[in-house]
């Protein structure tokens, strides 16, 4: 009689070990180790960027394409917009609080000579930000990591899919759901190697 033995190792233990090794290598300051660490972290960041926007796009389109009418799409769009604005506000507030508490530029400004600072001629404004929401082509928001543009494309495509005949709507829902499942699988693989990146 043989019983299956399940792994009793907590996956979070790998993250703790990775964190401790990262701290040790940071204090060690060996050039080769730092170079390897920088390369691994850049690869991992690139992998996260690779799946982040497709996950957002496909999760919305695969969900919305299975809905019955535009009213459901409207409610989904309202929730997406609400959570996007809420998380952006929270992230900006945390960043501002950290900037005020840590004051990272105080040491830099004291060491700089007294020179007249000039403001740049061109400054980003809200109007140009809203103009970037509507992309000029379907690839642009993905290549520029424009989350709001990706959300706009996802909602536009979702609205168009809902208005199609049932056979086309079903085919597109199956197609986008299958791609979404594949991207989720890739994301799980990336998360499994996260301790190496840490």
Secondary structure, DSSP 8 states (H G I E B T S, - for coil): ----------HHHHHHHHHHHHHHHHHH--HHHHHHHHHHHHHHHHHHHHHHHHHHHHHHHHHHTT-SSHHHHHHHHHHHHHHHHHHHHHHHHHHHHHHHHH-TTHHHHHHS--------SS---HHHHHHTTS-SSTTHHHHTT-HHHHHHHHHHHHHHHHTS-HHHHHHHHHHHHHHHHHHHHHHHHHHHTHHHH-
